[in-house]
Amino acid sequence: ISNGKKKQWYPACVIKFKTEKNNHLLLLHFEDEHEQWYTVDSNIVDTDADAIEAGFESSFDNGKVKFKVTAVPREGEGIVFSYGDADHDYDVEDGVAFPPIPPASPESRLPQLVYSKNSLKLWHMQDRRFKRPLADLRLNFVCDGMNDALKQACMDLFCKLCADALAETCYLASVCELGSSLYSNDTGFSIRVNGFDDKVMLLAKEVLDVVMSFRGRDGHTCLPSTIKDSRFDACLEVLRRNYSNSGMDASSFVTGLRLLCLKPSTKSSFSKLKALEGISSDKFVECMNQVLQKISVEAYYHGNVCREDADKAAQMISEALTIHHRGLPKKKMPSKLIIKAKDAVDHHLITSPTVDPTDNNTSVEVYFQIGKDDLTNRVLVDLLEHVLDEPFYNELRTKEQFGYEVSCGARWTFGVLGMSFKVTTSCKTADEASARVDRFLGEFRAQLESMSDESFMEHLVSLAKEKLEMFDSMEDECGSYWSEICEGRFDFEGHRKEVQCLKTITKESLLAAYDDWLHPICHKGKPKKRRRVVFHVIGKGTIGRPTVDDPSEIGEHVDGLVRDFHNSVKGETWGKISF
């Protein structure tokens, strides 16, 4: 079908047939649920039905549209979409043939940058799949100088104050099925407004008016009129309690500990709680004046909204930034750096007691750092997770009852690939758990090497089908595209490229990646170098639990562990990662 100056193949299936004015017409149904009638060219009207089989080629509409038959339904079979290696969908379901890879979407069916001016960028995509009267507006604000615990803590408090001031408005909006959220991050804060498309911008303007009331107030030390003075102490107390209760669960705490060690820009809840000691509303306002002085905004407008609606949204956001707006230059944007783990035989061990002194659970996470993101390695890591997940769980959880939480998974952290293995237990020590993970990796290599071609193909097909699954809702679709925008990858069809790459993966290449990244023994039979970091969070009464006299000092202990880890690698990072 013509797409601009080029022609492109699109998968479709025949769902209806009719004769009209001596013309034979077919109704084609496309994957995006679009349907269109085409006139069958005269040269194939009298073709024997038996000749219409996979591989048959001809045209519609007097040669304007070409087609080729990729599959013919079996007797009694329904709609068939097959444009890959399989003769029939049953082959894909049985895991003996690779699933079909859809053609690339035209640019008009992907997010488009429609506004870029004065540090404000707005992306837009009109929904053509779900056809519901809904819209979703997402904004990410990157602020200047978000590099210390006080500013990050003040940003958390800022979001709580704004959410508190908007509570009544947002409740009334929720009655009309309009939703909103406001949350902070390491570099600033994000806003989401969603609901019926004709009212979304009204609620968005209310939210932005409150948020932006903090800007352009240099020299002022009092809170803006949108925030009640009496609510400052209440919101501050809620935030302090949140910080104090952070990490009470051993499993979530060990994951948070890993992220603190890998992301030097992230400050712990303990350090932010300490930074808020003695803070007053005057000092808070002074800090926010500095943070909000220069900002950069990335926005995405998705749903039942056209280009004209997107232009109006860009205009509204631009006006909401106030006349005092000063953009944050690209060179001043904070870099998302990741610490580079040492490539060594001996791993770096980070051990902390549980935050809750009465918690008997011990949680262990063994993290393997792989390197900068690239398509092939990303696909290999996903495939390793797919291959390892069930045997790892079956061996440690089902058979040995090693712990009540056993899992492994791929990790993508600011553009750096990795893999982690987690065990949470109340019956084993941390050393036993981490040693069992390494023993499993050593033993599993033989199973991977002896895996049959049929089993390997089943893993490939299963993973490809997962990656090619269509979005369940407009919210899922919007969230996927928004994450690409926030991460700066803008690879809106990454899943399709990953499946194309997955098709080229062999068992030998997977085994080579396993040997290189995970296997503890080199080909000479000696311990091998790996970028491996082990995190232990040890519960009450378990061997190896660090002694911390006062439970309130655990925060300082954790911050000290993070500093020691950064010093041990001399602060070396993977540098700025571009996509």
VEXTIPA-815322 format. One line per field, with one value per residue (C-alpha): x, y, z; residue number from 1; residue in one letter. Coordinates in steps of 0.25 Angstrom, whole numbers. Layout:
BEGIN
x: c(X|...)
y: c(Y|...)
z: c(Z|...)
pos: c(NUM|...)
code: c(A|...)
REM end
This chain:
BEGIN
x: c(0|5|11|15|25|28|20|20|14|3|-3|-18|-28|-40|-53|-64|-67|-78|-81|-85|-88|-80|-68|-63|-59|-52|-53|-39|-37|-23|-16|-19|-34|-35|-44|-45|-52|-43|-47|-42|-34|-41|-29|-31|-46|-47|-35|-37|-39|-29|-18|-20|-10|2|11|1|2|-6|-13|-25|-31|-25|-11|-11|-9|-1|-3|2|-4|4|-7|-20|-28|-30|-44|-52|-41|-44|-36|-21|-10|2|13|26|32|20|10|-1|-3|-3|12|15|6|14|27|32|32|36|24|21|28|19|24|29|18|18|22|8|5|16|19|23|30|21|27|41|44|50|53|39|37|23|21|7|1|-14|-20|-25|-25|-34|-44|-49|-52|-39|-26|-14|-4|9|20|34|41|56|61|75|84|77|90|89|80|74|69|63|56|50|45|38|32|28|21|13|9|4|-4|-9|-14|-20|-27|-41|-40|-35|-46|-57|-49|-49|-64|-64|-54|-42|-29|-16|-3|9|22|37|49|65|65|51|37|26|11|1|-14|-23|-38|-48|-41|-51|-47|-33|-27|-36|-30|-16|-17|-22|-10|0|-5|-2|11|16|12|25|33|37|37|52|54|41|42|27|19|11|-4|-8|-2|-8|3|-3|-1|14|17|6|12|26|22|16|29|38|29|30|46|46|38|46|52|44|43|56|53|50|62|72|67|68|82|86|81|87|101|99|93|101|91|81|80|75|63|72|81|68|62|75|75|61|65|62|56|46|37|46|58|49|44|58|63|51|54|68|63|51|59|63|55|53|40|37|22|14|0|-7|-21|-33|-26|-22|-11|-19|-21|-7|-3|-13|-7|7|2|-5|8|16|7|7|22|20|27|39|42|57|60|70|81|84|98|93|84|88|95|89|102|104|115|124|126|140|143|149|149|146|132|129|120|111|104|94|84|69|63|53|61|50|50|55|56|69|69|81|82|94|96|104|107|108|111|105|92|92|81|88|93|79|72|82|80|65|67|76|65|54|63|68|55|48|59|65|51|49|62|63|49|41|51|60|51|63|54|40|44|53|54|64|62|69|72|73|78|80|85|94|90|90|84|80|77|69|66|58|59|57|63|77|88|92|105|98|88|99|107|95|93|107|106|93|100|112|103|93|103|103|88|89|99|91|78|71|69|54|55|63|53|42|49|51|37|31|40|37|22|23|30|20|8|-1|-4|-16|-20|-17|-11|-1|2|4|13|22|24|26|37|44|43|47|59|63|64|52|52|37|37|48|40|40|55|57|49|57|70|64|62|77|81|87|89|104|103|94|104|116|108|105|120|125|115|110|118|127|138|146|150|163|155|159|150|147|146|132|125|118|113|106|96|92|81|82|70|69|77|83|98|106|97|105|104|98|96|84|74|73|87|85|82|96|102|95|100|114|113|109|121|131|126|128|142|145|143|149|135|137|125|120|120|109|101|95|85)
y: c(0|14|21|35|33|19|6|-3|-17|-18|-31|-33|-44|-45|-45|-42|-44|-37|-34|-20|-15|-27|-24|-34|-27|-32|-26|-27|-26|-20|-22|-8|-12|-3|-9|-6|-11|-14|-17|-31|-29|-36|-45|-53|-54|-67|-73|-87|-86|-98|-88|-78|-83|-78|-70|-66|-52|-42|-28|-20|-7|-8|-11|0|-9|-22|-34|-48|-59|-63|-73|-80|-85|-99|-105|-99|-90|-75|-63|-65|-55|-62|-54|-60|-74|-82|-88|-87|-81|-95|-96|-83|-88|-102|-94|-100|-88|-73|-64|-54|-40|-29|-18|-5|5|18|30|35|23|27|38|51|63|75|86|89|103|109|96|91|79|72|59|55|42|41|28|19|6|7|17|22|37|37|45|44|56|53|63|62|74|73|84|90|86|73|67|67|61|74|78|64|64|78|73|61|72|81|69|66|81|82|69|73|87|80|69|75|78|65|58|65|62|47|47|51|40|49|45|52|49|57|50|54|47|49|60|67|63|57|60|51|56|46|44|48|56|68|71|67|80|87|79|80|95|94|85|94|106|101|95|107|117|114|120|134|137|141|149|143|135|131|120|124|127|113|106|108|111|101|90|91|85|74|70|71|61|51|52|49|37|32|33|26|14|13|-1|-8|-20|-27|-31|-17|-12|-20|-15|-1|-3|-8|4|13|7|8|21|32|43|36|39|30|32|33|44|52|51|56|68|72|73|87|92|103|108|120|111|101|113|118|104|103|116|111|98|103|115|107|95|87|80|68|65|54|56|43|38|43|57|62|71|83|79|76|90|96|87|92|107|104|98|109|120|112|113|127|139|137|124|121|108|99|97|83|84|87|75|65|53|39|32|18|12|2|-10|-16|-28|-37|-51|-47|-40|-27|-31|-21|-25|-18|-21|-21|-7|-14|-20|-31|-36|-50|-50|-49|-44|-46|-40|-45|-34|-37|-24|-26|-13|-2|-5|-10|-18|-31|-32|-27|-38|-48|-44|-45|-59|-63|-58|-66|-79|-78|-73|-86|-95|-85|-84|-99|-103|-93|-91|-103|-114|-109|-99|-90|-77|-72|-62|-67|-60|-55|-44|-35|-21|-8|3|17|9|-1|-16|-26|-38|-40|-53|-51|-60|-56|-66|-68|-82|-80|-70|-59|-66|-80|-72|-65|-78|-86|-76|-77|-92|-92|-84|-93|-106|-100|-98|-113|-113|-101|-107|-120|-113|-119|-110|-112|-107|-95|-92|-92|-82|-73|-74|-71|-59|-54|-55|-48|-36|-36|-36|-24|-14|-17|-3|11|13|2|8|22|17|9|21|31|22|23|38|40|30|38|25|29|15|13|0|-6|-19|-21|-19|-28|-39|-38|-39|-50|-58|-58|-63|-77|-86|-84|-69|-71|-81|-71|-60|-69|-72|-58|-52|-62|-75|-75|-84|-81|-91|-94|-98|-86|-76|-65|-50|-45|-31|-37|-29|-37|-30|-36|-31|-39|-41|-43|-54|-59|-61|-50|-39|-26|-20|-6|-2|8|4|19|18|8|19|25|11|9|22|18|5|12|22|11|4|17|19|4|6|20|26|20|21|16|31|38|27|32|24)
z: c(0|-3|9|5|-7|-3|-3|9|12|23|28|26|25|17|25|15|0|-9|-23|-27|-42|-48|-38|-28|-15|-3|11|18|33|37|50|56|54|41|30|16|3|-9|-23|-28|-42|-54|-56|-44|-43|-51|-44|-39|-24|-22|-28|-17|-7|1|-9|-19|-23|-31|-29|-25|-30|-44|-40|-30|-18|-18|-10|-7|0|13|19|15|27|29|28|40|44|47|44|41|42|37|31|37|36|40|30|41|54|61|58|66|77|77|78|65|56|59|61|50|51|47|38|43|47|38|45|46|56|65|75|68|73|70|79|83|88|101|108|105|97|94|87|82|77|73|77|66|73|85|80|93|97|106|107|115|118|124|128|133|139|140|150|152|163|168|173|188|199|203|190|187|200|198|184|191|201|189|183|196|198|184|184|198|192|180|189|188|173|170|178|170|157|161|162|147|144|143|150|153|160|164|169|170|165|165|155|157|157|148|146|140|136|130|127|117|106|106|121|123|119|130|141|135|136|151|154|147|153|167|163|156|167|174|162|160|174|176|189|195|208|210|203|191|193|187|199|213|224|234|224|223|237|234|221|226|237|227|219|231|235|220|221|235|230|217|215|226|216|215|200|195|204|197|184|188|194|180|173|183|180|165|164|171|168|177|191|202|210|223|217|212|226|232|222|227|242|246|233|233|222|219|217|208|200|198|193|184|178|174|169|160|155|142|137|125|122|113|111|103|99|95|92|85|82|69|65|68|82|84|79|89|100|97|97|111|117|111|118|131|132|135|129|138|131|129|121|126|114|109|114|128|128|139|134|138|142|147|155|148|156|157|147|157|162|176|177|185|197|203|217|225|236|233|237|245|257|259|245|244|229|221|207|197|183|174|163|150|142|127|121|112|105|91|84|83|98|102|95|100|114|112|107|118|128|120|121|135|142|143|147|157|164|163|169|180|184|180|182|193|200|201|202|201|190|179|166|155|144|134|139|131|139|132|120|127|125|137|143|157|165|178|190|202|213|228|229|223|225|215|211|209|199|191|190|186|174|170|170|162|151|151|150|140|129|126|124|115|107|105|103|90|78|80|94|90|79|89|98|85|81|95|97|83|86|99|92|81|90|87|97|106|108|104|117|115|101|106|117|108|99|110|116|103|103|118|116|103|95|86|80|80|72|81|83|68|66|78|72|58|66|74|61|59|72|73|84|83|84|97|103|100|107|119|120|118|128|138|139|151|144|132|121|128|140|149|155|145|146|146|149|161|174|185|194|208|217|229|239|254|260|247|246|240|244|246|260|260|275|272|261|258|253|242|232|235|234|220|215|219|212|199|201|203|190|182|188|185|170|171|166|152|144|130|126|118|110|97|89)
pos: c(1|2|3|4|5|6|7|8|9|10|11|12|13|14|15|16|17|18|19|20|21|22|23|24|25|26|27|28|29|30|31|32|33|34|35|36|37|38|39|40|41|42|43|44|45|46|47|48|49|50|51|52|53|54|55|56|57|58|59|60|61|62|63|64|65|66|67|68|69|70|71|72|73|74|75|76|77|78|79|80|81|82|83|84|85|86|87|88|89|90|91|92|93|94|95|96|97|98|99|100|101|102|103|104|105|106|107|108|109|110|111|112|113|114|115|116|117|118|119|120|121|122|123|124|125|126|127|128|129|130|131|132|133|134|135|136|137|138|139|140|141|142|143|144|145|146|147|148|149|150|151|152|153|154|155|156|157|158|159|160|161|162|163|164|165|166|167|168|169|170|171|172|173|174|175|176|177|178|179|180|181|182|183|184|185|186|187|188|189|190|191|192|193|194|195|196|197|198|199|200|201|202|203|204|205|206|207|208|209|210|211|212|213|214|215|216|217|218|219|220|221|222|223|224|225|226|227|228|229|230|231|232|233|234|235|236|237|238|239|240|241|242|243|244|245|246|247|248|249|250|251|252|253|254|255|256|257|258|259|260|261|262|263|264|265|266|267|268|269|270|271|272|273|274|275|276|277|278|279|280|281|282|283|284|285|286|287|288|289|290|291|292|293|294|295|296|297|298|299|300|301|302|303|304|305|306|307|308|309|310|311|312|313|314|315|316|317|318|319|320|321|322|323|324|325|326|327|328|329|330|331|332|333|334|335|336|337|338|339|340|341|342|343|344|345|346|347|348|349|350|351|352|353|354|355|356|357|358|359|360|361|362|363|364|365|366|367|368|369|370|371|372|373|374|375|376|377|378|379|380|381|382|383|384|385|386|387|388|389|390|391|392|393|394|395|396|397|398|399|400|401|402|403|404|405|406|407|408|409|410|411|412|413|414|415|416|417|418|419|420|421|422|423|424|425|426|427|428|429|430|431|432|433|434|435|436|437|438|439|440|441|442|443|444|445|446|447|448|449|450|451|452|453|454|455|456|457|458|459|460|461|462|463|464|465|466|467|468|469|470|471|472|473|474|475|476|477|478|479|480|481|482|483|484|485|486|487|488|489|490|491|492|493|494|495|496|497|498|499|500|501|502|503|504|505|506|507|508|509|510|511|512|513|514|515|516|517|518|519|520|521|522|523|524|525|526|527|528|529|530|531|532|533|534|535|536|537|538|539|540|541|542|543|544|545|546|547|548|549|550|551|552|553|554|555|556|557|558|559|560|561|562|563|564|565|566|567|568|569|570|571|572|573|574|575|576|577|578|579)
code: c(I|S|N|G|K|K|K|Q|W|Y|P|A|C|V|I|K|F|K|T|E|K|N|N|H|L|L|L|L|H|F|E|D|E|H|E|Q|W|Y|T|V|D|S|N|I|V|D|T|D|A|D|A|I|E|A|G|F|E|S|S|F|D|N|G|K|V|K|F|K|V|T|A|V|P|R|E|G|E|G|I|V|F|S|Y|G|D|A|D|H|D|Y|D|V|E|D|G|V|A|F|P|P|I|P|P|A|S|P|E|S|R|L|P|Q|L|V|Y|S|K|N|S|L|K|L|W|H|M|Q|D|R|R|F|K|R|P|L|A|D|L|R|L|N|F|V|C|D|G|M|N|D|A|L|K|Q|A|C|M|D|L|F|C|K|L|C|A|D|A|L|A|E|T|C|Y|L|A|S|V|C|E|L|G|S|S|L|Y|S|N|D|T|G|F|S|I|R|V|N|G|F|D|D|K|V|M|L|L|A|K|E|V|L|D|V|V|M|S|F|R|G|R|D|G|H|T|C|L|P|S|T|I|K|D|S|R|F|D|A|C|L|E|V|L|R|R|N|Y|S|N|S|G|M|D|A|S|S|F|V|T|G|L|R|L|L|C|L|K|P|S|T|K|S|S|F|S|K|L|K|A|L|E|G|I|S|S|D|K|F|V|E|C|M|N|Q|V|L|Q|K|I|S|V|E|A|Y|Y|H|G|N|V|C|R|E|D|A|D|K|A|A|Q|M|I|S|E|A|L|T|I|H|H|R|G|L|P|K|K|K|M|P|S|K|L|I|I|K|A|K|D|A|V|D|H|H|L|I|T|S|P|T|V|D|P|T|D|N|N|T|S|V|E|V|Y|F|Q|I|G|K|D|D|L|T|N|R|V|L|V|D|L|L|E|H|V|L|D|E|P|F|Y|N|E|L|R|T|K|E|Q|F|G|Y|E|V|S|C|G|A|R|W|T|F|G|V|L|G|M|S|F|K|V|T|T|S|C|K|T|A|D|E|A|S|A|R|V|D|R|F|L|G|E|F|R|A|Q|L|E|S|M|S|D|E|S|F|M|E|H|L|V|S|L|A|K|E|K|L|E|M|F|D|S|M|E|D|E|C|G|S|Y|W|S|E|I|C|E|G|R|F|D|F|E|G|H|R|K|E|V|Q|C|L|K|T|I|T|K|E|S|L|L|A|A|Y|D|D|W|L|H|P|I|C|H|K|G|K|P|K|K|R|R|R|V|V|F|H|V|I|G|K|G|T|I|G|R|P|T|V|D|D|P|S|E|I|G|E|H|V|D|G|L|V|R|D|F|H|N|S|V|K|G|E|T|W|G|K|I|S|F)
REM end
